[in-house]
Amino acid sequence: MTVELICVGTELLLGNIVNTNAAYLAEKCAGLGLSCYFQTVVGDNAERLSMVLKTAMERSDIVILSGGLGPTEDDLTKEVAAEVCGRELVMHEPSRLCILEFFEKRGTVPTENNWKQAMVPVDAIVLENRNGTAPGVIIETEQARVILLPGPPNELYPLFEESVEPYLRALTPQVICSQTVKICGLGESRVETMVKDLIDAQTNPTIATYAKTGEVHIRVTAAAEDAKAAGRLIKPTVKELKARFGNDIYTTEEETTLEKAVADLLVANDLSLTCAESCTGGLLSGRIINVPGVSEVYKSGYVTYSNKAKRRLLGVKKSTLQKHGAVSGQVAEEMARGAALAAKADVSVAVTGIAGPDGGTEEKPVGLVYIACCVKGKTTVKGYQFSGNRSKIRESAVSAALSLMRGCILEYFSKVTFGKKD
Amino acid sequence: MTVELICVGTELLLGNIVNTNAAYLAEKCAGLGLSCYFQTVVGDNAERLSMVLKTAMERSDIVILSGGLGPTEDDLTKEVAAEVCGRELVMHEPSRLCILEFFEKRGTVPTENNWKQAMVPVDAIVLENRNGTAPGVIIETEQARVILLPGPPNELYPLFEESVEPYLRALTPQVICSQTVKICGLGESRVETMVKDLIDAQTNPTIATYAKTGEVHIRVTAAAEDAKAAGRLIKPTVKELKARFGNDIYTTEEETTLEKAVADLLVANDLSLTCAESCTGGLLSGRIINVPGVSEVYKSGYVTYSNKAKRRLLGVKKSTLQKHGAVSGQVAEEMARGAALAAKADVSVAVTGIAGPDGGTEEKPVGLVYIACCVKGKTTVKGYQFSGNRSKIRESAVSAALSLMRGCILEYFSKVTFGKKD
């Protein structure tokens, strides 16, 4: 079954906002086993929207439109869709009451425009929107199923997940399930080479790799008559991937991020953590602290951007700075050791590097970063050469620091034979 | 003149990546005064890509395609475009040499596939790609101008700016210039209300507002026979905006970010800075340190996530923590004062709040954040109630902290009458 996406909005055509709705809907549809071959963006213009919708209905089974359901005159997605599908618009009493209630809750009154939002095409399926005043609408025609959804993500996402996903799931004879195997510390091309034979031989389940900063995700997707059968299809492939990548896999759970995996490892082993950051300047701590509940293990951290701060807060020796320079394995090591001592932490990680655009030399080019991790007194230091702009180099350093921490903690507990080269 | 975008890539159709290229190209084209009515995403499939390209060439003057210029068999954008335009592909010697040089620099050799990238349609304009092996291509046909660009942003952006932008600028009879007025510390609806009369009355220049986290940007765009004339059209509107928003405008320069504006203010006044962060946990420092050259004023910072760290590193009183709780104006104030003392900094900023999803109470709900800024001993404290998820609340707090810092520094120097309520 094929699906096609149409995102409506002048702000998309002007490039004022990035089309995250398309990515969200596309990923959701792929997860439901629907094939998406086209996505279109069009403005709030009746003629062009009508043209795009007609084309989509001709070539796809399901057409999902988002945006243009607001109360203003500019918003005409519903009006155009009703006309293309040959349906009149009628007042939908439950939607009218929802709008009334929505405004009452906020202590305000609807404007005359808002009642337009309670008008729906005859015989349409109306989907309640708990986060806004525009209901979702499904129009089933002989040619295609047309689904109209609001544009704001905080309305679109819950509406899709509560109402549209079950509707679409019921249409597809097969259940599509997937599992993501997340790998850190190995490059994309290395991972691709290691699974090329599996990708080449894939049928059901299918295997796809996705590169992220400092990580590679492998998604295994199976189609079957029910979730249990799909799970049975996925299991051997995930097992094979585990055998190939071992401890480079940090999780096989969808919602677990690398920082969450590291935080979980710290909490499970009752290890406290501190960070000492130079070029990343707080980003590493910032990312770790995005994990809810990490306060159990993360108490304090240091941003030591100047040499003086490295000496004063972390006790890095003046002679080490003079002899090796601030961007060196030796300074990274002293930063990590010093931070562990100062914060009385079991685990510490230190980052020092040249994020650019200035400050690079032939010997120490922009992108050179040293990261040290100290676990209960045992310190590991690694040098990296990242590419990209200042922001990209700093992000890469944060991901590498998380990977290194994870490796060092696992190694400390000798749960694994760590030390794969990459 | 109309332009249409076609982004080619299966990863876009699957929702694995967000289509930032479309937003980039759309914004650039709008800035050039080109009208964009359609954007399409299609996969690496000859038949469907051909269909989409033909439709685009029929209805638009310029068609820009990005993606699908890689060396693999899957990449077929150039082959399809050449066929649709009725042109043969021939070896382009300069591109062949560029590819050779590209690999030599990296100490590797091209694969057989790579030579495919040096093939270009007969009579095409070839655009050198300094960051990759796929050159850009412009095919001028009677129906439309078709521009092929590589997909990776680090290749697409410089190629567009160096070669495509001048090409497109030469096509348009009028010059389009714009200036962005960036405002911090005021909400979107407040800003919109304050410029509604200008927007309603707009012709040339046009005015549009864009909401960002903690900021609102107003873009003033004019069309004229040359840049000087466009500048003359823009000037009175920018002047009017300056009169209306005063010091809430932090810059009128395109490339200046809020953190850059704050860093510039510190450097210009020779003020050193430190940050003490609880719920933002390093993100504020991380954002400030993304400004190149900020090392002149930013030496060290503190991530004090636990109460103990707030006491140990910043000297926050136990009694203050007990009496008011960690998330309070009083603790924020002591954090800021303590950080300034510890780091011997002229300016300090402290953030403490509840980022959620847990930890909220009726009295102190999730999203409550206190920010204190101390400039040479004078401390200002403000409370905020942000909404959204953990990540959004933390980002909002970082932006608010930057706005507050800016306000406090300006106030200290009495360069302005600060203290507008929002």
Interface residues (C-beta under 8 A of the other chain):
Chain A: L12 L13 L14 G15 N16 I17 V18 N19 T20 A22 A23 Y24 L25 A26 E27 K28 C29 A30 C36 Y37 F38 Q39 T40 V41 V42 G43 N45 R48 V52 T55 A208 Y210 C275 E277 C279 T280 G281 G282 L283 L284 S285 G286 I288 I289 N290 P292 G293 V294 S295 Y298 K299 S300 G301 Y302 V303 T304 Y305 S306 K308 A309 R312 L313 A343 G356 P357 D358 G388 R390 S391 R394
Chain B: E11 L12 L13 L14 G15 N16 I17 V18 N19 T20 A22 A23 Y24 L25 A26 E27 K28 C29 A30 C36 Y37 F38 Q39 T40 V41 V42 G43 N45 R48 V52 T55 N154 A208 Y210 C275 E277 C279 T280 G281 G282 L283 L284 S285 G286 I288 I289 N290 P292 G293 V294 S295 Y298 K299 S300 G301 Y302 V303 T304 Y305 S306 K308 A309 R312 L313 A343 G356 P357 D358 R390 S391 R394
